[in-house]
Amino acid sequence: MRSLSGTEARRIALWAQGFADPAPKGPVTVQHFKRVIKRLGLLQLDSVQAVCR
């Protein structure tokens, strides 16, 4: 089994979440948002902040 350094693990995690992709040009649309949710496989809402607003 191969071991990963902390730096390698961090880079893999960021890549898997889409942070290696270029940022969208212009305004972010609903399609961008849907693509991120599909890639991550989840959407987490902070209910405390949502209620406070």
C-alpha positions in Angstrom: 0.0 0.0 0.0 1.3 3.5 -0.9 1.3 6.3 1.6 0.4 9.9 0.8 1.9 12.9 2.3 -0.3 15.6 3.8 0.3 17.8 0.8 -0.7 15.0 -1.7 -3.8 14.2 0.3 -4.8 17.9 0.4 -4.3 18.3 -3.4 -6.4 15.2 -4.1 -9.2 16.4 -1.9 -9.3 19.8 -3.5 -9.2 18.3 -7.0 -12.1 16.0 -6.2 -14.2 18.9 -5.0 -13.5 20.8 -8.3 -11.1 23.4 -6.9 -8.6 22.6 -9.7 -11.1 23.7 -12.4 -11.0 27.2 -13.7 -13.5 29.6 -12.2 -16.5 30.4 -14.4 -16.3 33.5 -16.5 -19.0 36.1 -15.8 -21.9 35.6 -13.4 -22.5 32.2 -11.7 -25.7 30.7 -12.8 -28.0 28.0 -11.5 -26.3 25.5 -13.9 -23.0 26.2 -12.2 -24.6 25.6 -8.8 -26.2 22.3 -10.0 -22.9 21.1 -11.4 -21.2 21.7 -8.1 -23.9 19.8 -6.2 -23.8 16.9 -8.6 -20.0 16.7 -8.4 -19.9 16.8 -4.6 -23.0 14.6 -4.2 -24.5 16.7 -1.5 -25.7 20.1 -0.4 -25.3 21.1 3.3 -27.3 24.0 4.6 -26.4 25.7 7.9 -29.8 25.9 9.5 -28.7 28.2 12.3 -27.6 30.9 9.8 -30.7 30.3 7.6 -33.0 30.8 10.6 -31.1 33.9 11.8 -31.4 35.6 8.5 
